[in-house]
Amino acid sequence: MSDADLIPVLPSDIALECLLRVPLQALSGLRQVCSSWRSLLNNPSFFEARRANGCQSHLVCILQTASSLLIKSPVYHISTYNQKDKEWSILPPVPHLPRGLPLFCCCVSIGSKVVLVGGWDPSSCSVLTSVYIYDFLQGRWRRGAPMPTARSFFACAATRDGKVVVAGGHDNNKNALRSAQVYDVSADSWEDLPDMAHERDECKAICFDGEILVVSGYPTDLQGQFLGSAESFDFVERKWKQRVNFWPAGRTADSLVVVQGRPHSLQDGKLVRWEAEKAMWEVVAELPTAARIVTCMAPLADGILIVGSGGSAQSTTAMRWHAGNPSSWRQVNKEGGLGIVQHTACTVQC
């Protein structure tokens, strides 16, 4: 096969149509076949064509144990759910992490990559500044530059241009933080951002309207009293802007994702959506009884995947919400169950 030929005998346009439909998890294998396929996958236009032709994969990544049994030292790995194929799979373990993934780490996606930031060492519960990156196109993990500041229970979100922002949380002395930093995945480098106006421990971040929005959290002297405000960072003006009354005061912001350009959350057993014109959250659906206690949630192409249970004695389940008219819920089965799931998830779209 010459480099000009994608698939022998087939016309180039039909060969391209075939390769566009290869699942994301298999793309790393395509790179090893020949130089023409490797060049194709190195071209951004290939992934633009996947999106344009409806071949883009939406892969939800959740952090879970193999068993639902409560044990002293659970070992976490990443399970992926492919929305198109409705199949579950497991990512390879991170090298040099024999005890599994860090506890309470943050998980975000950048293009074809999953980025794990911070967390606690599973053996010692010491705070980690580590960064691990899995690239579906390479099919392997690599170590990233560590966070400059050790922090726990911080906000973490990805920007549209391939960067990861961390903000808030608390230090080793349980002092809430106002500081923020941004990680450039391609350059493997960190940069300090201006401090937020408020200390925000246990806050949440999303990318909304092109800005990073850090929601709720609480200051050092008001432990557990979650704020109703938010702050958004404008990368053009390089400053934080206040968003008052964005979030119900006194409520954690654990479950917050952006679907079809609009923030969605879970409140009082209901799925709600932020209506910017009304400056309020409106109910769009009731949560299913089997998943009213939600552990994590992640956006899909046309809805949301939530992982939760109906109570302490019930098993963990995954439910898919379809944002149609009317909207609907459907259970997503996983052979072997979901085990114990961490409160973080992301969706790789590539």
N, C-alpha and C positions, 0 to 999 in steps of 0.2 A: 504494500500500500504506500503510495507516495504521500508526502505531507499535504498535498492539495486535496487528497481524497479523504473525506470523513468516513464514509462506509463504501467499500468496493461495490461497483455495479449501480448503486443507487444514485440518482441525481442529487446534487449538493443540497437543494432545498428540502427534499424529502429526508435526507440523512440528518439534516439539522433538526427537522421536526421530531425525529426519533430521539435525538440526544436531548432535546429540550424537555422531554417527558421522563427522563431518568430521575428517580427520587433523590432528594438531597443527600440522604445517608450513603448513596452509592457513587456520588460524584468524585470522591477521593480516589476510587478505583479507576475511574475513567482517565484520570490524569496519568496513570501508569501505562496506558495502552500504547499510545504513540504521540509523537510531537505535535501532530495537527490537533488532536483532542486536547492536549495540554495547552496549546496556544488558544484554542477556543475557550476553554474555561478561565484563562487569564484575561480574557477580553470582557469588560463590563457590559458590552452590548449583548452578550449571551444571557446574562441575568435580566437585562431589560426585556429581551425577547421572551424569557420565561414568564415574566409578569404580564406582558402584553397578550400572550397566548393562553393565559390561565393555567400555566404549568408550575407556577411558584408553589413551593412547599411551605406550609405553616406547621412548624414543629414545636409543640409545647414541651418545655423542659421543667421537670419537677425533681426535687431532692427527696429521696425516700429510702427507707430500709427495706431489706428483703422480707422481713417478717413484721407482723403487727404486734408481736409479743414485746412487752416492756422489759428491756434488759438494761443492765447497768451501763454498758458502753455500746450503744447502737452504731452500726456502720452504715453511713449514707452513701448513695450513688445517685447518678442522674438517670432518670427514666424519661424517654421521649414519647410523645403521642403525635403521630402523623395524622392531621385532620383529613387529608384527602384519602389515604389508604385505610384510615381507621385502625392503625396498627401501633402497638407499643414495642419499644426496643430499649436497650440499655447502652449508655456510652461506656467506652473503656475507662478503667479506673485511672485516677491521676497518679503518675509515677511519684514515688517517694512519699505517698500518703497511705501507709499500711492500715491506718485506723479509719480510712474513708474520708469523706469530705468534711470540712470544718463545720462545727455547729454554728447556727445563726449567721452564716455568711450571706452575702447578697448575690443574686444571680440576674444578669442582664444580657441582652443580645445586641451584637453589632454586626450587621450583615450576615455572613455565614458563620459567625463566631458566637460562642457562649463565654461570658466572662464571669468568673467567681471572685468576689472581693471580700477580704477580711474574714471575720468570724472568730470562733474559739477553737483552740486545739482540743480534739476529742478526748485526749488522755489527761491533760493537765488543766484544761479550761482556761489557759492563758490566752490573752488577746493576740490575734494574728494581724499582720499587715500584708499578708501574702495576696498575690494575684495569680490566678490560673486561667488560661485561655484555651478553649477547645475549638479548633477550626474544622468544620465539616468538609471543607475542600481539601485539607491536608490529611484529615483523619487521625489527628493526634493532638496531644496537649503540649503546651509550652508554658514556661514560667514568665510572668510579667514583672515589671518593676514594682516593688512594694509600695504601699501607701506611705506617704511621708509622716502621717499622724495616725497613731493607734487610736481606734475608736470602736465602740460597740453600739449595736442597735441604731445605726445611722441610716439616713436616706440615701438611695442610690438609683440613678436613672441614666439611660443612654440618650445622647443627643442625636439629631438627624444626620450630623456629619461625622459620626464614628468616634465619639468621645464618651467617657463615663464620668458623671459628676457624683461625688460623695459629699454629704453635708450633715451637720448636726451629730446626734448620737451623744455618747458620754465617754470620758477618759477613764483611766485605770482607777481614779479616785471617785468615780460616779458623779463627776462634775459634768453637767450638760454643756454641749459645745455650740458655738455660733460659727465655727470655721467651716470652710468648704474648699474642695480641691477638684481638679479635673484631670482625667487620665486620657492621653492620646494613645489609642491602641496601636496605631500604625507606627508612631514614633517611639512607643514604649517609654513615655516620659510623663511626669506629673507636673502640674502648675498650681500654685495657690490662687484661689479666688478671693474677692473681698468677703469679709465676714457678713453673715446675716444680721439683721437687726435684733433678733431674739435667739436665746438659747433654745434648742429644740432636740430633746432626747426622745427616742422612739418615734421619730417622724417618718414620713413616707414621701417619695418623690416620683413624679411622672414627667414626661415630655409632653407639653400641651401648648398649642399655638406657637410652636417654634422656640419656646422657652422651657427651662427647667423649673417646675413648680414644686416647692417643698411644703408639705402640708402638715399642720398640727404639731405634735410633740409638746414637751413641757420643760420649763426651766428647772434649775437645780433646787431652788427653794420652794418649788410647788410640785413635788414628786407625784406623778400619776394624774395631775390635773391638766388634762390635754387642752391645748389652745384651740380656739375656733378660727384662727387666722392662718394665712399661708404667705409665702414669699416666692416670687418668681425672679429668676436671673436672666437678664437680657445680655446676651453675649456681644451685641453691637455696642451698647452703651456701657457695658462692663459694670453693671450695678444691679442690686436687688430692689424689687418693687413690692410694696405691701399689698396683700389681698385680704381685706378684713371680711369676716363673716362668710368665708368660703366653705368652712367645715363646721359641723355641729360641735360646739364646745363640750368637753368632757368625754368625747368619744375617740377611741383609737382609730388610726387611719390605715390599719393593716391591709384591708382589701380595697385597692384603688387601681384601676387600669383605664387605658384609653382605647376605645373601640370606635372605628370609623370617625376618628377625629374628636370624639366627645368623651369626657371622663365618666366612668361608671364606678359604682361602689355598692357595698352591701350594708344595709342599715335596718335593724329590727326585723330580720327575717325577710327583707325585701331587696330586690335589685333596683337601684336608683340611678338616675342619669342627671348630670349637671346641665341645667338650662341657663345658658349665659345671659340671654335677654331678660329672663325673669330673676336672675341671680339666686336660684334656688335648686334644690334637688327634688326631682319628681320620680315617683314610683313607675317602673316599667314592667315589673313582674314579681310574683311571689316566689320565694325560694321553695324548692321541693322539700318535703318533710325529711327525706333520706339524707339531705345535705344542708340542713339549716345551720349547723355549726361549721363554718367554713374555715379551712386551714390555709388555702391559697387559691388564687385565681389568675388566669392568663387570657389575653385576647386571642381570638381566632379570626379568620377572614370574614366571617359573617356572624360573630357572636362572642361568647365567652366560655371557657372551660373552668369549672370550679371543682375543687376537691374538698370534701368535708364529710360529715356524718350526721346522723339524727340524734346522737347522744353519746354519753361516755361508754355505754355497753354495746354500741352498734359499730359495725365495721366501717372503715373509710371507703367512700365511693367517689367516682367522678361523674359529673353531670355537665352536659353541653347545652348551653342556651343559644337558640337560633333567633337572631334579631329580625324576624320576619313580621308580617302583618296578617294574622296575629303571630306573636312570638311563641316559642315552644321550648320545652325541656326534653332532653333525652339522655338516658343513662349510657355512660361509656364504660364498657366492661374491660377488665384487664385480668388476664389469666394469672392466678397466684395472688391476686389482691394488690393493694397499694401500700401495705405496710404502714410505717409511721412516716408522716410527711412534714417537711419543714415549711415555715411560713414565707417561702419565696419561690417564685416561678418566673419564667420568661418565655417568649415565643420567637423562634428564629424564622424569619421570612426571607427565603432565598430561592 
